[in-house]
Every structure is written in C-alpha cells, then in structure tokens.
Amino acid sequence: MPGCGEGGYKPRFAFEVLSAGRQKEVVDLVNALALYKPTKIAVEWIKEEDQAFTDSLYQEYLEGRRDGVF
C-alpha cells in the first residue's frame, strides 16, 4: 500500500497514518459511521496493488470472520 503522498495526493504537512493517535481517529470514524448505519461506503485504493487484499478482507467478512471493522 502506498505511503503518504505516494498515490498522487500530496499533503501539505507530513503525518503518520499508523500512529496511535491517527488509528484512534480511524476507529472513531468507523464507530460514527456504524451509528449512522449507511448502506454503502466508498473506499479509495489503488486497484492494481490493493485489490487482492481488499477482496480477502471482504471474503472474511462474508464468512463471519470479521465484524465489519477492517
């Protein structure tokens, strides 16, 4: 998976998406979305690089091995 700024988006300030603080923000966002109960959520990724990984997570979800939080 590309790092910050490698996918065409160039942030103005560097940040570490895997830091504890950023991961908490992701969890907070997922929890807020869960409360809203959307029927669809769009996810942006580089298909050629991430499709197999995304498909494997979705398959685990369909098989009940994931609770919907990836």
LINRATA-V585309 format. One line per field, one symbol per residue. phi: phi as a letter, one per 40 degrees, with the letter a starting at -180 (. if undefined). psi: psi as a letter, one per 30 degrees, with the letter a starting at -180 (. if undefined). burial: 1 if it has 24 or more other C-alpha atoms within 12 Angstrom, else 0. Layout:
phi=???
psi=???
burial=???
//
This chain:
phi=.ccdgcbhcbccbcabcccdccccccccccccccccfccabcbbacdccbcccccccccdcccgcbchcb
psi=kkakffgfkjlekkljfgleeeeeeeeeeeeeeeefhlfkkkkkljeeefeeeeeeeeeeeeggfkgfj.
burial=0000000000000000000000000000000000000000000000000000000000000000000000
//
